[in-house]
């Protein structure tokens, strides 16, 4: 079995620094090239790659294998040109030696990008990655980070928002607004993490897609339902903030904001539910039974949330609390929740064996 020890230098340090023409084939030629590169730049990691290649060459010879060593180089402008050079030189090497297997030697993930192209011609027997102990995984980490920066999805969704936050922070610091800049940075970062964790951006994107599709297909009730949902959410958040901004204590500010915002969220959910259900009824002349489950659930949430906020206000913020009224609200909420469960179970029993229809469509 004939084995080729293939050392890869994707950015052509051997040619740029050592003035060596590649490909370099044979043990003696690789030793000369290694000395030339080592004299010019003793710290270059590609020298370690060639050392490892020579070590493997000796090891395979001791095993009684027919072996050859070669070093191929790309181009200082890493990219299409460098990869084309690597493949061209690799094909030239295998035409001379015609190996059965290849042992690839590299100093990181960047050099190993040509693996799929090599494996199309010759079987890969082993991959030896040379890592300088003082800089373990440094180049591979750098390569992974740079690849992430070039990914459009990662760039637009993660890198750009973080960059904007840092720009805002820097501008406020230049203007001397230290306290505001720190608070804004923490708030923006927390909001960004919350949006990513709850997948809010995809949900918002889905809502706008629904609006666009509704207009294109002339489903005006669905469009109005979605549009009214957005208006109610935005209005609720703005009015809730204005209502709570006079509170100096953070816990009280949060409580006042949520106490004012939750009713708007329920109204928005109600708008979306009714708009979608009425649209389906007009198009199919059928009323979706599961709509009743949503309406009962929203009504139950209203009564239970009202009681919960009244109780928290009484315990933590010295608000008034009417026990009788709140017990009645809690009883109604629990009853509606149980009734919704009964309706849901009934719908499932009726729909068993037939294709069910979502309450959204």
N, C-alpha and C positions, 0 to 999 in steps of 0.2 A: 504494500500500500504506500503510495506516494503522498506526502503531506507537505503543505506549504505554510510556513510561518509568515503571516502577513501583518506587517506593522503599518499603521495608518496615521498620517499627519495631514489632517484636513485643511489646516491653514498654511501649509507649506513653510513652516519654520526652517525646515532643513534647507530649502532653496533660498529663502530670504536671508537667513543668518549664516548658514554654513556654505552657501554658494555651491550646493550640490545638485546635480541634475538627476531627477527621478524618472523612472523607477530605479531603485538601487537593488540589484540582485546579487546574491551570494554573500557568504560570511565575510570574506576579506573586504569587499566593497562596503558592506554595512559598517564594519569596524572603522574604515577610513572616514566614512560619512559621519559616524558617531563622534569621532575625535574632532572633526571640523566643526560640528555643531556645539560640542562641549566646550571647545576653546572660546567660541564666540559668546555663548550664553550657558554657563554651567547650571543655571537654575531652570532651564527650559524642561518642561515635563516630557516633551517628545524624546529627549535623550533617555529618560527612564524607560520609555516604551521600547526603544531599540535595545537597551540593556536587557529588558525582559525577553525580547525576541531572541537575542543571542543565547540567553540562558535556556529558553525552551528548545532552541536549535540543538544545543549540546545534550539536553535531556533526551530528546527524541533520537539522537544519534546513538546514545548509550542504550536505548531500548532496541536498537537494531532496525529502526525505521529508515526508509529512504526519505530524506527531508531536505528542503531548501528554504532559505529565508529571503524575503524581499520587503522593501519599504516603498510605499506609494504615497504621493503627496498631492494635495489639492491646489488651492490658490489662496493668496492672502485675503482676497475678497470672498469670504465664506458665503456660499450659496450655490446657485445653479452652476457657475463656472467651475468652482472647486469640486463639486460632485461629479461633473462631467469629466474632469481631469482624473479623478480617482478611478472611475469606471474604465476610462480609456487605458490607463496604466495597468489596471488589474487584468483586463483582457489581454494586454500585451504580455504580462507575466505568465498567465496560464497557457498561452500559446507556446511559450518556450519550455515550460516545465510540465504542463498537463497533469496537475495534481488530482488525487482522488478525494482528498479532504483539505480543509483550510482551518488553521488556528489563527483567529483574529486577535491582535494585540492593540489596545488603544488606551488612552488616558482619560476617557470619560464618555458620556452618552453622546456628545456631539460627533465624535469620530465614528460611532457605531450606527449613524444614520444610514450608511450604505449597506448595512447587513442584508436587507431584503434583496437588493440587487446582486450581491455576491452569492447568496443562497440559491438564486435562480440558475447559476452556472455550476457551482461546486458545493458539496455538502459541507456545512459548518461543523467541525468536530469539537471545537472548544473556543471560548471567548475569555481572554485574559485581560482584565482591566487593571492598569497600573495606577495606583493612587499614592501620591507623596504623603507620607505619614503626617507631616505638619499641616497639610491642607486637605485632609480626607473629606471627600464628597464636595469640595468647593466648586470645582468646575462643573460637575453634574448638576449641582444646585443652581448655579448661575445659568446653565443652559435651560433648565426647567423654567426658571423665572423669566428668562427672555422669551421663551416659547409662549408662556402665558401672556406676556405683554403683547405679543403679535396676534393672539387669538382675539378676533373682533368681539365675540360674545363676552369674554372675560373683561376686555378693555372697556366696553360700553357699560357693563353692568356693575363692575367692581372698581376698576382703576380710575375711571373718570369721576364717579361720585367722591371717592376718597381724595382725588386731586383737587376737586372743587372745594371740599371742606378745608383742606390745607391752605388753599389760596385765600379763602375767606378768613381763616384764622390768622394768616400772615398779614393781611391788610389791616385787620383790627388791631393787631399788635403794633404795627407801624404807626397807627393813629393813636396809640397809647391807651386803647380800651382793653386793658389786660383782663379785668374781671369778666367783661362781656365776652371777650374772645374765648376764654377758657370755658365759660358756661355754654356758649354757642357751640363750641367744638364737641363738648360732651353730649349735648342735646342732639346735635346732628349725627354723631356717631351712634348714639343709642337708637335714634330713629332709623338709621340705615340698617343696623343689625336687626331691629324689629321687623322692618319691611322684608328683609331677606329670610328671616326665620319663619314668618307667617306667610311668605309667598304672596305678599300683597300686590306686588307689581304685576304678577300674572293674572290675578283676579281683576285688577283694574283694566288690564289689557283685554280680558275676556268681555268686560262690560262694554268697552268701546267697540269691540268686534261685533257684539250683539246689536249695538246701535247702528253700526254701518250696514250690517246684514238686514236689519229691519227696514232701513230706508231703501236699500236696493230692491227688496222684495215687496215694498209698499205695505209693510206690517206696522201701521202707524200706532196702533194701541201698544204694541210691544215697545216701540221707540219712545212713546210718551212715558210709559212705565219706567224704562231705564233712565230716561232724561230726568224725570221727576225724582228718581232715586238719588241721582248724583246731586241735584239741587238741594234736596233735603239733607243729605250728608254734609255738604259744604256749609249750608246755612246753619245746621246744628252745631258744627264745630266752631264756626265764627261766633255765633251768639253765646255759646257755652264759654268760650274764651273771654269774651267781653263781660260776661256775667261774673266770672271768677277772678278777673285780673286785679280787682281791688283787694284781694286777700294777700296778706304779707306772709303768712305761714304756708310752707309748701304742702303739708298734709291737708290743710283746709282748702287750698287752691285746687288740689287734685280732686278732693271730694266734691267741691262745688262744680267743677268742670264736668265730672262724670255724672253727677246728679242732674245736670241740665242736658247732657248730651245723649243719655240712653234713650229717652223718649223719641228723639229725632231718628235714631238708628232703627227703632222699631217701626216708625212711620215709613222710613225708606224701604225696609224689608217688606212691609205691607204693600207699598206702591209697586215694587218689583213683582211680587206674587200676583197681585190683581191684574197688572198689565199683561203678564205672560199668560195667565189663565184665560183672560177675556180674549186675547189674541188667538189662542188655541181654540176656544169655543166658536169664534166667528169663522175660522178656517175649516174646522172639522165638524161643527155642529154638535160637539161633545164637550161636556164640562168635566174636567179632570177631578176625580174624586179626592185625590190626595191634597187638593187645594184646601179642603176643609181641615185637614190635619195641620197645615201650615197656619191657617187663620186661627185655629184653636190654640196652637202652640204660641203664636205671637200674643194672643190675648192673655194666656196664662203667664207668659214672661212679663207682660205689663203689670199685672196685679202682684206677682211675686217680687219683681224688682222694686216696685213702689214701696212695698212693705219693708224690703231689705234696706233700701236707702233711708227710709224713715227711722229704722232701728239704729243704723250706723250713725245717723245724725244725732239721735237721742243719746247714744252711748258716748260718742267721741266729741261731739260739737255742741252739746247742750241745746238741742232742738226740742220742740214740743213733740209729744208722742201720745196719740189717742189709741189706747189699747183696744177698745171695742172695734173702732173703724179698721185698724190694721189687722185684727184677727179675721174680720169679715173678708178683707182683701186677700189675705193669705188663704182662707178657705176657698174663695172663688178661684184663685189661681191654681191651687192643687186640684180642684174639681175639673177645671178646664184642661189641665194637663192629663188627668186620667181619662177624660172624655176623648181627648186627642189620641191617646193610646188605644182606646177601644175602636175608634174610627180607623186608625192605621191597621189594626189587626183585622178588622172587617174587610178593608180594602185588599189586604193580602190574601185573605180567604177567597174573595170574589175573583181576584186576578190570577190565582194559582192555575197553572196550565195554559195561561194566555200571556202574551207579551204585555208587560206593564208599561205605563207611560209616566215619565218624570213630571213632577209638578212644574218644572221650569219650561217644559216644551209640550 
